[in-house]
Amino acid sequence: MKKLVIIPTYNEIENISRMIDTVMALDGEFDMLVIDDGSPDGTAAVVRERQKELSARLHMIERKGKLGLGTAYIAGFKWALERDYDYVFEMDCDFSHNPNDLIRLYAVAREGSDVVVGSRYVQGVNVVNWPMSRLLMSYCASQYVRLITRMPVCDATAGFVAYRREVLETIDLDNIEMNGYGFQIEMKYTAWRLGYSVGEESIIFIDRVEGTSKMSSSIFGEAFFGVLKLPFRKIKPKQR
């Protein structure tokens, strides 16, 4: 089974080389695709240098400027589908998601879940080092999504996710509208509405130590109002 980990980056020079080392060392051989949005700190240059030794498993798409989280992942999904990957994973570069948990998400996917969410809230609240204000915002956001959409997912905003290939082939990726963290909600909701199973595997989320967060009020606003529209959207599988 071919497995690809997609990691969008913008100014992650403090984390990228260590992340590459950690993913490359995992049992089961996960390939890695970095999608860099023109990081001025030299993130892409580090990846290019590491590709000299890891060219078969480390890949990169370089884009000019910050084009958004959602478009980065969609570019990565299309890249993965063109190269016949069986499972595709989303993950942040800042080690808030533990790369070792990729193995657990993959195991749950192999057991039958079409989408597997690395969940902070499926077994209590498993978040370390967040201020209470951000924790409450995140937790309440997931509760809000459940209330509006009726989707049975405890951590709808999570960015640590595994997709089975068929799910990404069926979703019309060009019709995904949200681009910030709302993208994560829309992808899970679309998969669920199309009849795919969405499982959750409990993880411990640890706030980044190196680099800076990309969260902003505009990103939060897009997700808040975008969720209100989701139950009214007509969702159809992609025409093949």
C-alpha positions in Angstrom: 0.0 0.0 0.0 1.4 3.4 -1.0 1.0 6.0 1.7 1.6 9.8 1.3 1.8 12.4 4.0 1.0 15.9 2.8 2.5 18.8 4.8 1.8 22.4 3.8 4.5 24.8 4.9 4.9 28.6 5.4 8.0 29.7 7.4 8.6 26.3 9.0 12.4 26.3 8.8 12.7 25.5 12.5 10.7 22.3 12.1 11.0 21.0 8.5 14.2 19.1 8.6 13.3 17.3 11.9 9.9 16.5 10.5 11.4 15.0 7.4 13.7 12.8 9.5 10.8 11.7 11.7 8.4 10.7 8.9 11.2 9.0 6.9 12.1 6.9 9.9 8.6 5.5 10.4 7.9 1.8 9.9 5.8 1.2 6.8 7.5 3.8 4.7 5.4 6.9 4.4 6.3 9.1 1.5 6.1 12.9 2.1 4.9 15.8 0.0 5.7 19.3 1.2 3.7 22.1 -0.3 5.5 25.3 0.3 3.8 28.7 -0.2 6.9 30.7 -1.0 8.3 30.7 2.5 10.7 33.7 2.8 12.6 32.0 5.6 14.1 29.3 3.3 11.9 26.3 4.2 11.8 25.2 0.5 15.6 25.4 0.2 15.9 23.0 3.2 13.6 20.6 1.5 15.4 20.8 -1.8 18.7 20.0 0.0 17.1 17.0 1.7 15.7 15.7 -1.6 19.3 15.0 -2.7 19.4 12.1 -0.3 15.7 11.2 -0.2 14.6 11.8 -3.8 12.5 8.6 -4.0 10.3 9.5 -1.0 10.5 13.2 -0.4 8.6 15.5 -2.8 7.7 19.1 -3.0 5.4 21.5 -4.7 6.5 25.1 -4.6 3.9 27.8 -5.0 4.3 31.6 -5.2 2.9 33.3 -2.2 0.4 32.3 0.5 -2.5 30.7 -1.4 -4.2 29.1 1.6 -4.4 25.8 3.4 -7.3 24.4 1.4 -5.8 25.0 -2.0 -2.5 23.5 -0.7 -4.2 20.3 0.3 -6.3 20.0 -2.9 -3.1 20.4 -4.9 -1.6 17.6 -2.8 -4.6 15.4 -3.2 -4.6 15.7 -6.9 -0.8 15.0 -7.0 -1.3 11.9 -4.9 -4.2 10.6 -7.0 -2.1 11.0 -10.2 0.6 8.8 -8.6 -1.6 6.0 -7.4 -1.3 6.5 -3.6 -3.7 4.3 -1.7 -3.8 6.4 1.5 -3.2 10.1 1.9 -2.6 11.8 5.2 -2.8 15.5 6.3 -0.5 16.8 9.0 0.9 20.0 10.3 4.7 20.6 10.2 5.0 22.1 13.7 4.9 18.7 15.7 1.5 19.6 17.3 0.6 16.3 15.5 2.9 13.5 16.5 4.2 11.8 13.4 4.4 8.5 15.2 0.5 8.6 15.3 0.5 8.2 11.6 0.9 4.5 12.1 -2.2 4.4 14.4 -4.3 6.4 11.9 -3.2 4.0 9.1 -4.2 1.0 11.2 -7.7 2.4 11.8 -8.0 3.0 8.1 -7.0 -0.5 7.3 -9.6 -1.8 9.7 -12.3 -0.2 7.6 -12.7 3.6 8.2 -12.7 5.6 5.0 -11.6 8.8 6.8 -9.7 8.7 10.1 -9.5 11.8 12.2 -6.7 12.3 14.7 -9.0 13.5 17.4 -8.3 15.8 20.3 -11.8 15.5 21.8 -13.1 11.9 21.2 -11.8 10.8 24.6 -12.0 13.9 26.8 -9.8 16.9 25.9 -6.3 16.0 24.9 -4.6 19.3 24.3 -1.3 20.5 25.8 0.0 24.1 26.2 -2.9 25.9 24.6 -4.2 29.0 26.5 -7.7 28.4 27.8 -9.2 30.9 25.4 -8.0 29.0 22.3 -8.9 25.7 23.8 -12.5 26.8 24.4 -12.7 28.3 20.9 -11.5 25.1 19.3 -13.7 22.8 21.5 -16.8 24.9 21.0 -16.2 25.2 17.3 -16.4 21.4 17.0 -19.5 21.3 19.1 -21.0 24.0 16.9 -20.2 22.0 13.8 -22.0 18.9 15.3 -25.0 21.0 16.1 -25.4 22.6 12.7 -24.4 19.6 10.5 -25.4 16.6 12.6 -22.1 15.0 11.6 -21.1 12.5 14.3 -17.5 13.7 14.6 -16.1 15.1 17.9 -13.2 17.0 16.3 -14.5 18.4 13.1 -11.8 21.1 12.8 -8.9 18.6 13.2 -6.1 18.9 10.7 -4.6 15.4 11.3 -6.6 13.2 8.9 -6.2 10.0 6.8 -8.2 9.5 3.6 -8.6 6.3 1.7 -8.0 6.9 -2.0 -11.5 6.2 -3.1 -12.8 9.1 -0.9 -10.6 11.6 -2.6 -11.5 10.2 -6.0 -15.2 10.6 -5.3 -15.2 14.1 -3.8 -15.3 16.8 -6.4 -12.2 18.7 -5.1 -12.8 21.6 -7.4 -16.1 22.3 -5.6 -14.6 22.6 -2.1 -15.3 26.2 -1.2 -13.6 26.9 2.1 -9.8 27.6 2.2 -8.8 28.1 5.7 -9.4 25.8 8.7 -13.0 25.6 7.4 -11.6 23.4 4.7 -11.0 20.7 7.2 -14.7 20.8 8.2 -15.9 20.8 4.7 -13.8 17.8 3.6 -15.0 15.7 6.5 -18.6 16.7 6.0 -18.5 16.1 2.2 -17.1 12.6 2.7 -19.7 11.9 5.4 -22.6 13.1 3.2 -21.3 10.9 0.3 -21.7 7.9 2.6 -18.2 7.3 3.7 -17.4 6.3 7.2 -15.5 8.8 9.4 -13.6 7.3 12.4 -11.7 9.0 15.1 -8.5 7.9 16.8 -7.6 9.7 20.0 -4.4 11.7 19.9 -2.6 14.1 22.2 -2.2 17.5 20.6 0.8 19.6 21.8 1.0 23.2 20.8 3.9 24.2 18.6 7.3 25.0 20.3 9.0 26.4 17.2 7.6 28.9 14.7 4.4 30.8 14.8 0.7 29.9 14.5 -1.1 30.7 11.2 -4.5 31.1 12.9 -6.3 34.4 12.3 -9.7 36.0 12.9 -10.5 35.9 9.2 -9.8 32.1 9.1 -12.1 31.6 12.1 -14.8 33.8 10.5 -14.8 31.8 7.2 -15.3 28.6 9.1 -18.0 29.9 11.4 -20.2 31.3 8.5 -19.3 28.6 6.0 -20.6 25.8 8.3 -24.0 27.5 8.3 -24.2 26.9 4.5 -23.1 23.2 4.5 -26.4 21.5 5.3 -28.0 23.4 2.3 -25.4 22.4 -0.2 -26.1 19.8 -2.9 -23.3 17.3 -2.6 -22.8 14.9 -5.5 -19.9 12.5 -6.3 -17.4 13.6 -8.9 -18.3 12.6 -12.4 -15.6 10.2 -13.7 
